[in-house]
Amino acid sequence: MSGRFPNVDWWCDYCGALLNYQNGFDDSNDTWACTECGTINRISASEIYESHKDYRKKNHLD
């Protein structure tokens, strides 16, 4: 289910799994525990980036 952020793909910050299709995922929650690795991911407007490059830049990964 996806309600607050339609058309947004949510990816695990640790393992890169697509969260949107994980059983029970609902973006109305503030966090989501990845079912692949268990990492707690924040689900908020501040975590939405225009591109993967923007994400990497903001998180000092480049």
Secondary structure, 3 states (H helix, E strand, C coil): CCCCCCCCCCECCCCCCECCCCCCCCCCCCEEECCCCCCEEECCHHHCCCCHHHHHHHCCCC
